[in-house]
C-alpha cells in the first residue's frame, strides 16, 4: 500500500472515530478525547491536501482544526471536574 493511501486511511478512520466519540456525548472526558482525535485527523487531512496540492482540503481542515481546538478548550474544564469527582 502506498504511503498516501495509508495517510488517507488513517485520516478517514480517525475522523470517523472522533465523530463517534463526540456524538456519543457519554461524558466530558470522552468528548475531549473525540475533539483531540479530530485534531489529529485534521492534521492528517492537511498533510494529504498539502501533498496533493489541494488547497481547499488544507483550508477546510485548518478551519476544522481551529474549531476542534475550541472544542477542547470548552470541554476540558468539565473533564477535569469529572476526574476530581
Beta strands, then each sheet from edge to edge (+ up, - down):
end
